[in-house]
Amino acid sequence: MTGARIKSPDLLLAESGADLEGHGLRRTMGLFQLVCFGVGAIVGTGIFVGLSDSVAEAGPAVVVSFVLAAVTCIFTAFSFAELGGAIPVSGSSYSFAYATLGERVAFLVGWCLLLEYGVSVSAVAVGWSQYVNELLDSLIGWNLPAALSSGPGDGGVINLPAVVVVMMAATLLVRGIRESAGATAAMAVLKIGILIAFCAIAFTAFQDGHLSPFAPHGMAGVTAGASVAFFSYIGFDAITTAGEEVRNPRRNIPIAIMICIGVVTLLYCAVALGAIGALGADAVGDKPAALSLVVDKVTESSVGGGIIAFGAVVAIASVVLAVMYGQTRILMSMSRDGLIPRVFERVSPKTRTPVANTWIVAAVFAVPAAFSSLDVVVNLTTIGTLATMAVVNVAVIALRRRNPELKRSFRVPLYPVSPILGVGFCVYLMYGTGWTTWLQFMAFLAVGALVYAGYGRSRSRLVSSAEPQGRAASGPGAG
């Protein structure tokens, strides 16, 4: 068989039962829950912990960095919305690539998603540990010993709270999507309220002088800040991983994506402006638990900072929950295609969730959470995510050409300008991650290509179960 192995959208939908009820997974999430799930996947470590890193790069111009990162997300969000409405399956960008660019590209996209959904769980869990200590200090004046609350790279032995939050999320996920969605919705509403309260406090101490000089490191600093700030937006695409568990997915997925990007962008810009306006960029940059620090200084009390710390603990826990959910659904789709072992596709008849898949993911990603630092994985996660988003923008163009008649509940505005700009912005932010990150990413992709060649290619169900169809799909125009 020569050429690209492409799985048609109709076959993807038929295998997943995406337009049916009661096929494998349970369809229980409505629009509100889906929006909360999206907010739950996005708002967390990136703003509660990562804000200080972005400020260190860009200074007060970090607001521009957040906008630049948001623009990148908006163009790509249009593409996710179109594809999510047209192919509402659990595989997200992996499945979109399979339907347009072929199996090899799809596998590498799934490989990159191990960074976005999987490794970011570890990073987020590390951030959760920082705020747990901040909350304990505020409530009882006691911290966990460094040996048990940070990895070896940060002067500790094991980050026990990071392991605990991963296992708590796994426990909730295996119980069922209704319970997980309900918990995520409650946590999303709470953390939005906490961030609004933060802005209300911070703006009472706002001083114009703290915004000058506005861009101390020039445009290079703004770009570097945007590359770091982009980590704060990672997770909105997780909405498309819920395609098989959402009611009316063709309508609700595009709407939820647009609402999430709008709400999150406004929140981030307001929080960044409030934090810098209250204390100044030098006081916020490179500070752990920066939001709690701002509130403590403004109110001259540890009570407000404790409330922010509580909000951060809740917020970051919801990100762990939502991102782990996305990771398990990506792996389930890849397993269903035969590209990884079948254990990842098995759904419990009792809970209608991939139980073994979830516990394997929890066990694997608890290890880096326990022993690595946040900075080690953020840049690599960012570049992997940007690469998959660039592919999704290309996939929109490819699917329009290959399947113009396909039912689409949402269409990218200003096509093809929007997806082309989406690719351009993704590449621009990838450039800002630095050459060492690029080298790490190339090595990561090379390992993925070897795994596909050694395991996935020969076990692909697209070939083993439908060789004539695969040959037809690989004919003229298939790649």
C-alpha positions in Angstrom: 0.0 0.0 0.0 1.5 3.3 -1.1 0.7 6.9 -0.3 -1.1 8.3 2.7 -3.5 6.2 4.7 -6.5 8.4 5.2 -9.6 7.5 7.2 -12.7 9.2 5.8 -14.9 11.4 8.1 -17.8 9.0 7.5 -15.8 6.0 8.7 -14.6 8.0 11.8 -18.2 8.8 12.6 -19.4 5.3 12.0 -16.8 3.7 14.2 -17.3 6.2 17.1 -21.1 6.3 16.9 -20.7 10.1 17.1 -24.2 10.8 15.8 -25.8 8.1 17.9 -26.9 7.7 21.5 -25.7 5.0 23.8 -22.7 3.9 21.7 -19.8 3.0 24.0 -19.6 6.3 25.9 -22.5 8.1 27.6 -23.7 11.3 26.1 -24.5 13.5 29.1 -22.8 16.9 28.7 -24.8 19.9 27.7 -23.6 23.3 26.5 -23.1 24.8 29.9 -21.2 21.8 31.2 -19.1 21.8 28.0 -18.2 25.5 28.4 -17.3 24.9 32.1 -15.3 21.9 31.0 -13.4 24.1 28.5 -12.8 26.8 31.2 -11.8 24.1 33.6 -9.2 22.8 31.1 -7.7 26.3 30.4 -7.7 28.4 33.6 -5.2 27.1 36.0 -1.4 27.0 36.3 -0.9 29.2 33.3 -2.4 32.3 35.0 -2.0 31.4 38.7 1.6 30.3 38.4 2.9 31.1 34.9 1.9 34.8 34.9 5.1 35.7 36.7 7.2 34.0 34.0 5.4 35.9 31.3 5.9 39.2 33.2 9.6 38.4 33.6 9.9 38.2 29.8 7.7 41.1 28.7 7.3 43.4 31.6 4.0 45.4 31.6 3.7 44.6 27.9 2.6 41.1 29.1 -0.9 42.3 28.3 0.1 42.5 24.7 1.7 39.0 25.0 -1.6 37.6 26.3 -3.5 39.2 23.4 -0.9 37.8 20.9 -1.3 34.4 22.3 -5.1 34.8 22.2 -5.1 35.8 18.6 -3.1 32.7 17.8 -5.8 30.7 19.7 -8.7 32.5 18.0 -7.6 31.6 14.5 -7.0 28.1 15.5 -10.2 28.0 17.5 -12.1 28.7 14.3 -10.5 25.7 12.7 -11.2 23.5 15.8 -14.8 24.7 15.8 -15.3 23.8 12.1 -13.7 20.4 12.4 -15.3 19.6 15.8 -18.7 20.3 14.3 -18.1 18.3 11.2 -16.3 15.3 12.8 -17.5 15.2 16.5 -15.4 12.3 17.8 -13.1 11.8 20.8 -9.9 12.0 18.8 -9.8 15.8 18.5 -6.8 17.0 16.3 -5.5 13.4 16.0 -8.7 12.3 14.3 -8.8 15.6 12.2 -5.4 14.8 10.9 -6.3 11.2 10.2 -9.2 12.4 8.0 -7.2 14.9 6.0 -3.4 14.4 6.1 -3.0 10.7 6.7 -2.1 8.1 9.3 1.6 9.0 9.7 0.8 12.7 10.4 -2.1 11.7 12.6 0.2 9.4 14.7 2.7 12.3 15.2 -0.1 14.6 16.1 -1.2 12.1 18.7 2.4 11.8 19.8 2.5 15.6 20.3 -0.8 15.4 22.2 1.1 13.3 24.8 2.9 16.5 25.5 -0.1 18.8 25.5 -2.5 16.6 27.5 -0.2 14.3 29.3 3.0 16.2 30.2 1.0 19.3 31.0 -0.8 17.3 33.6 2.5 16.9 35.4 3.3 20.6 35.0 -0.1 21.6 36.3 0.2 19.3 39.3 3.5 20.9 40.2 1.8 24.3 40.2 -1.0 22.9 42.4 1.6 21.8 44.9 2.9 25.4 45.2 -0.5 26.8 46.0 -1.3 24.0 48.5 1.7 25.2 50.5 0.5 28.8 50.2 -2.9 27.8 51.4 -1.6 25.8 54.4 0.6 28.7 55.4 -2.3 31.1 55.2 -4.7 28.8 57.2 -2.4 27.3 59.9 1.0 28.9 59.4 2.6 25.6 58.4 4.1 24.3 55.2 4.8 20.9 53.9 8.5 20.2 54.2 10.5 20.8 51.0 11.5 17.2 50.8 7.8 16.2 50.3 6.5 19.2 48.3 9.1 19.6 45.4 11.1 17.5 43.1 14.9 17.0 43.2 15.4 19.9 40.7 13.8 22.3 43.2 15.7 21.1 46.3 13.2 18.4 47.4 12.9 14.6 47.2 9.3 14.0 45.9 6.4 16.3 45.1 3.8 14.4 47.1 0.9 16.9 46.6 1.4 16.7 42.8 1.0 12.9 42.9 -2.1 13.2 45.1 -4.0 15.6 42.8 -3.3 13.3 39.8 -4.7 10.3 41.6 -7.7 12.3 42.9 -8.5 13.3 39.3 -8.2 9.7 38.1 -10.5 8.5 40.8 -13.2 11.0 39.8 -12.8 10.2 36.1 -13.3 6.5 36.4 -16.5 7.1 38.3 -18.2 8.5 35.2 -18.4 11.6 32.9 -21.5 12.9 34.7 -19.7 13.2 38.0 -16.6 14.6 36.4 -18.5 17.2 34.4 -20.4 18.3 37.4 -17.3 18.7 39.5 -15.5 20.6 36.7 -18.5 22.9 36.3 -18.6 23.8 40.0 -14.8 24.4 40.0 -14.9 26.5 36.9 -17.6 28.8 38.3 -15.6 29.2 41.5 -12.3 30.0 39.9 -13.9 32.6 37.6 -15.3 34.2 40.7 -11.9 34.1 42.4 -10.2 35.8 39.5 -12.9 38.5 39.3 -12.4 39.1 43.0 -8.6 39.4 42.5 -9.1 42.0 39.8 -11.5 44.0 42.1 -8.8 44.0 44.8 -5.8 44.7 42.6 -7.3 47.6 40.8 -7.9 49.4 44.0 -4.1 49.8 44.2 -3.5 50.5 40.5 -0.8 53.0 39.7 -0.1 54.2 36.1 3.6 54.5 36.9 3.9 50.8 37.3 3.3 50.4 33.5 6.4 52.3 32.6 8.6 51.3 30.8 5.9 49.4 29.0 8.0 47.1 27.0 11.5 47.0 28.6 12.7 44.2 26.4 11.2 45.4 23.2 9.2 43.2 20.7 11.5 40.3 21.4 10.3 40.3 25.0 6.7 40.5 24.0 7.1 37.5 21.6 8.9 35.5 24.3 6.2 36.5 26.8 3.5 35.4 24.3 5.2 32.0 23.9 5.2 31.5 27.7 1.6 33.0 28.0 0.4 30.5 25.4 0.7 27.8 28.0 -2.1 29.7 29.8 -4.5 28.9 26.9 -3.6 25.3 26.4 -6.7 23.2 26.9 -9.4 24.9 24.9 -9.0 22.2 22.2 -9.8 19.6 24.9 -13.5 20.5 24.2 -13.3 18.6 21.0 -12.2 15.4 22.8 -15.7 15.3 24.4 -17.3 14.8 21.0 -18.8 11.4 21.9 -20.1 12.5 25.3 -21.8 15.8 24.4 -25.4 16.2 23.5 -25.9 17.8 20.1 -22.1 18.0 19.5 -22.3 19.6 16.1 -24.0 22.6 17.6 -22.5 22.7 21.1 -18.7 22.1 20.4 -18.2 25.2 18.1 -20.2 27.5 20.4 -18.4 26.3 23.5 -15.0 26.9 21.9 -15.8 30.5 21.0 -17.3 31.3 24.4 -14.3 29.8 26.3 -11.7 31.8 24.2 -13.5 35.0 24.7 -14.1 34.6 28.5 -10.5 33.5 29.2 -8.9 36.2 27.1 -10.8 39.0 29.0 -9.9 37.4 32.3 -6.2 37.0 31.6 -5.7 40.5 30.3 -7.6 42.0 33.3 -5.6 39.8 35.8 -2.2 40.7 34.2 -3.1 44.4 34.1 -4.3 44.4 37.7 -1.3 42.5 39.1 1.3 44.8 37.4 -0.7 48.0 38.1 -0.8 47.1 41.8 2.8 46.2 42.4 4.8 46.7 39.3 6.4 44.2 36.9 9.6 43.7 39.0 7.6 42.7 42.1 5.5 40.2 40.1 8.0 38.7 37.7 9.5 35.3 38.7 7.6 35.1 41.9 5.8 31.9 42.9 2.1 32.2 43.8 2.2 35.7 42.4 -1.6 36.4 42.7 -1.6 35.6 46.4 1.4 37.9 46.8 -0.4 40.8 45.1 -3.5 40.4 47.3 -1.4 40.1 50.5 0.5 43.3 49.7 -2.6 45.3 48.6 -4.7 44.2 51.6 -1.8 44.1 54.1 -3.2 40.8 55.3 -2.8 37.1 54.6 -6.5 36.5 54.5 -7.0 37.7 50.9 -4.0 35.8 49.7 -5.3 32.7 51.4 -8.6 33.0 49.5 -6.7 33.4 46.2 -4.6 30.4 47.1 -7.8 28.4 47.8 -9.1 29.5 44.4 -5.9 28.4 42.8 -6.0 25.0 44.4 -9.5 24.5 43.1 -8.7 25.9 39.7 -5.6 23.9 39.1 -7.2 20.7 40.3 -9.9 21.2 37.7 -7.3 21.6 35.0 -5.7 18.3 36.0 -9.2 16.7 35.8 -10.1 18.1 32.4 -6.7 17.6 30.8 -6.4 14.0 32.0 -9.9 13.5 30.6 -8.7 14.8 27.2 -5.6 12.6 27.3 -7.5 9.4 27.9 -9.9 10.1 25.0 -7.1 10.8 22.6 -5.4 7.5 23.6 -8.8 5.7 23.3 -9.2 6.9 19.7 -5.6 5.9 18.8 -6.2 2.5 20.3 -9.4 2.1 18.4 -7.4 2.6 15.3 -4.8 0.0 16.3 -1.9 2.4 16.6 -1.4 1.8 20.3 -2.3 -1.3 22.5 -6.0 -2.2 22.8 -6.1 -1.8 26.5 -6.6 2.0 26.0 -9.9 1.6 24.1 -11.7 -0.7 26.6 -14.7 1.0 28.2 -16.2 -0.3 31.5 -19.8 -1.5 31.0 -20.6 -0.3 34.5 -19.2 3.3 34.5 -19.0 3.7 30.7 -15.5 5.2 31.1 -12.1 3.8 30.0 -11.0 2.7 33.4 -7.7 0.9 32.6 -6.7 3.8 30.3 -7.3 6.3 33.0 -5.3 4.5 35.7 -2.4 3.9 33.3 -2.3 7.6 32.4 -2.4 8.6 36.0 0.4 6.2 37.0 2.7 7.3 34.1 2.2 11.0 34.5 2.4 11.0 38.3 6.1 10.2 37.9 7.2 13.5 36.2 4.8 15.3 38.5 6.6 13.9 41.5 10.2 14.4 40.3 10.3 17.3 37.8 10.0 21.1 38.0 7.4 23.2 36.1 10.0 25.0 33.9 11.3 21.7 32.5 8.2 20.9 30.6 6.4 24.2 29.8 8.3 25.1 26.7 8.3 21.6 25.3 4.6 21.4 25.9 4.0 24.7 24.3 5.9 23.9 21.1 4.2 20.5 20.8 0.8 22.1 21.2 1.5 24.9 18.6 2.6 22.2 16.1 -0.7 20.3 16.5 -2.6 23.5 16.1 -0.8 24.4 12.9 -1.7 20.9 11.6 -5.4 21.5 12.5 -5.4 24.8 10.5 -3.9 22.9 7.5 -6.5 20.1 8.1 -9.4 22.6 7.6 -8.1 23.5 4.2 -7.5 19.9 3.2 -10.9 18.8 4.3 -12.6 21.6 2.4 -10.9 20.4 -0.8 -11.3 16.7 -0.1 -14.9 16.7 1.3 -16.6 19.9 0.2 -20.0 18.3 0.7 -19.4 17.3 4.3 -22.0 18.6 6.7 -20.5 21.5 8.7 -22.4 23.2 11.5 -19.7 26.0 11.7 -17.5 27.4 9.0 -14.2 29.2 9.4 -14.8 32.9 8.7 -12.7 34.6 6.0 -11.6 31.2 4.6 -8.8 30.5 3.6 -7.2 33.6 5.2 -8.0 32.6 8.8 -6.4 29.1 8.8 -3.4 30.4 6.9 -3.0 33.1 9.6 -3.5 30.5 12.2 -0.5 28.5 10.8 1.6 31.7 10.6 0.9 32.7 14.2 1.6 29.2 15.5 5.0 29.1 13.7 5.8 32.6 15.0 5.2 31.6 18.6 7.1 28.3 18.1 10.1 30.5 17.0 9.8 32.3 20.3 10.4 29.1 22.4 14.1 29.1 21.6 16.5 26.8 19.7 17.0 24.4 22.6 13.3 23.7 22.7 13.3 23.1 19.0 16.1 20.5 19.3 14.2 18.7 22.1 11.0 18.8 20.0 12.8 17.4 16.9 14.2 14.6 19.0 10.7 13.9 20.4 9.2 13.7 16.9 12.0 11.4 15.8 11.2 9.0 18.6 7.5 9.2 17.7 8.3 8.4 14.1 10.3 5.3 15.2 7.4 4.1 17.4 5.0 4.5 14.5 7.3 2.6 12.1 8.0 -0.2 14.7 4.5 -0.6 16.1 1.6 1.4 14.7 2.1 1.1 11.0 1.9 -2.7 10.9 -1.0 -2.9 13.4 -3.2 -0.2 11.9 -6.8 -1.4 11.6 -7.4 0.8 8.6 -5.1 -1.6 6.7 -5.8 -4.9 8.4 -9.6 -4.7 8.3 -10.2 -2.8 5.1 -7.2 -3.1 2.7 -9.3 -2.4 -0.5 -10.8 0.7 1.1 -7.3 1.8 2.4 -5.9 1.4 -1.2 -8.8 3.5 -2.5 -8.2 6.2 0.0 -4.5 6.3 -0.9 -5.1 6.9 -4.6 -5.0 10.2 -6.4 -5.6 13.1 -4.2 -5.1 11.1 -1.0 -1.8 12.6 -0.1 
